[in-house]
Amino acid sequence: MTRKQWLLSGFVAFTCLVSTVAGAGPIENYSPVTAQRLENPEAANWMLYRRTYDGQGYSPLDQITTANVKNLTPVWTFATGVVEGHEAPPIVNNGVMFVATPMGQVIALNAKTGDEYWRYKRQLPDDLFQLHPTSRGVGLWEDKLYLATTDDHVVALDAKTGKVVWDTKVQDYKKGQYMTLMPLIVDGKVIVGGSGGEFGVRGYVAAYDAKDGKELWRTFTIPGEGEPGHDSWQGDDWKNGGGSAWMTGNYDKDTKTIYWGVGNAAPWPGEMHPGDNLYTSSVLALDPNTGKIKTYHQYHQNDSWDWDEVDAPMLVDLQRDGRSIKSLIHPGRDAIFWVLERAPTKINYVAGWPFVSTDVWKGIEPESGKPIVDPAHKPVIGKRVEFCPSLWGGKDWPSAAYSQKTGLVYVPANENFCGGFTGEKIPLKPGELWLGTKPEDIGLKAKPGADHFGELQAWDPATGKKVWQYNFPKSQLFGSVTATAGDLVFAGGTNDRNFRAFNAKTGELLWEQKTNSGIMGMPVSYEVDGTQYIAIQSGWGVDAQRIQDALATNNIGIESNVPQGGVIWVFALKK
């Protein structure tokens, strides 16, 4: 397969699916989701993207431990019926599981038995055409659930029946605008952000009324004329400057502040959009009631490497340097492990260090937290420039986790990857790919002598020290991780189709299970009738497959034949 083929493998026109609901019948006993339940979720449930608003990806359930995890066994599975990358966490509310899949599906299941209640299939346009045909889950509020679709709509479904309650168009998919994220629900507002930076769109975060789908506010991530930060752009570059916001934000319920990650500038070479390019490659602090930008921190300026920083930082109360810090923790795609402080009126830089090797940064300015660029490794027009890590960065969108028991952050990292491309001035055509380089020119290569690629890392954010690391010799690590109170870390993300559990304190591999496909999805833990379960979607595709295809061309003994096909796997201790 050529590099062009692997990059464009996600650009597929879907067969039309009729928006229907089918299944065994409605859910009889459903627990309405309230603000109180989302702010203080029961340990047994997983109702938000990372279980809690702080985004830590931590479950307080401790029935499954380092001592007995070896007895973990599959208790039920469920095939989704579609291929491509299955990236959504199974969402669980008091015994009911909702799973979003590629091709606009939502499946409602009995979380204990795997029996199907209903299945929603969205009608997708025949000419739908985007780079990442996936979904990262559904948001819950009261008796409804909310899906952000790849044809750029927000849809409200009746949680008991799967029937459409309302359907609101957000933007125009024909211009390259689409959505893949799980909506964030805050006090009756359905908050989403758009994808499509590769098509030269202007990024945004928007909120909709959960009752009727009416748009309440829209905040563009690229400031317009007269707005703070607009002077970081030149001319009309801001009008198509990228800054997509395609991952779910996190929420500080005490200060009523949303922290939302923002993607890279468009097109890729910084020469084509001089300036710092606010608020690309940043985290925004937003007022959930108005969408107003309270403050921000830009991780790196004038992005030229396709390093989205859309994975929202985790909110952690941290003891560091003799004081208590309301921190924001973000292992970045730019290869820097960021520790920031969410102060009342600003975001302060605390510390930052490389968590994988990089030749792009010479250092970080100690006061501002601004990275110092090595111009030799910054892409330009008309010359091929190589840089490390590759365009997929030290960690792409898959989420890290924080354990409240160990105080460690667990990072699904990738090491020994480099890339490069030749910048080229290409006219913008609405609805067409606009990278600032030819797709076939994009490279991914292994460093000479590399003995591994994926790394599951454990860091102490209080000291900046790495506590342990587990290496994957023949695979990248491209999947979110989850920590539990049983001192375990669960992770998929590798091309061998295995799902694994590690000792959270030592990094020792304690358990693994072969699944049907590679795992890109997020592990979750929940409890029904006194039994703790671990659930994951297995289903390889999208960027994990593109990395796999690129590695296969490097003659380093890695093949690209990872089978696709979605299956929900649910595990419990053997009785």
Order of alpha helices (4+ residues) and beta strands (2+ residues): alpha-beta-alpha-beta-beta-beta-beta-beta-beta-beta-beta-beta-beta-beta-beta-beta-beta-beta-beta-beta-beta-beta-beta-beta-beta-beta-beta-beta-beta-beta-beta-beta-beta-beta-beta-beta-beta-beta-beta-beta-alpha-beta
